[in-house]
């Protein structure tokens, strides 16, 4: 019974998030109120608040899961693999979805919302800060000899690639276009640069 309740709660949460994304896509984040989401999802306003305490939480509904995935990819990466190479799967998945997913639907998703709403952009930067912290913590687990300050700087550089790609996707969506043809190549160059930098960093820390 407990499992059924949890499944129904998860389904309700997802339905509310999907409805909100559609409203954000068609009306814009700033024009949508929590009451609009409740009405469209056919639930009470209190139910919406139970799952999403603030409106920005509807735009950031996957933030925790993504942060955890980034952390796990770095912690679980094969020996000798840099964090940048471990995270490239996320980068290229984001670009691939941006090239194939419906553009109208993408208007209600995180990248486009950040590009179109200063409010979401501000909260999105907090999400990025959380990702930096998660990656810094992951490096503390896998590379404890790395100076904490250097680990933080490297984590920030990793997140900068994610944000660059996300910003490029969001801006393209608002123009009703797909990302630039060279976005993958630019991301590959940035990833290769951080890959080389990390190996140099680890070598230098091991041989001061």
Secondary structure, 3 states (H helix, E strand, C coil): CHHHHHHHHHHHHHHHHHHHHHHHHHHCHHHCCHHHHHHHHCCCHHHHHHHCCCHHHHHCCCHHHHHHHHHHHHHCCCCCCCHHHHHHHHHHHHHHHHHHCCHHHHCCCHHHHHHHCHHHHHHHHHHHHHHHHHHHHHHHHHCCCCCHHHHHHHHHHHHHHHHHHHHHHHHHHHCCCCCCCCHHHHHHHHHHHHHHHHHHHHHHHHCC
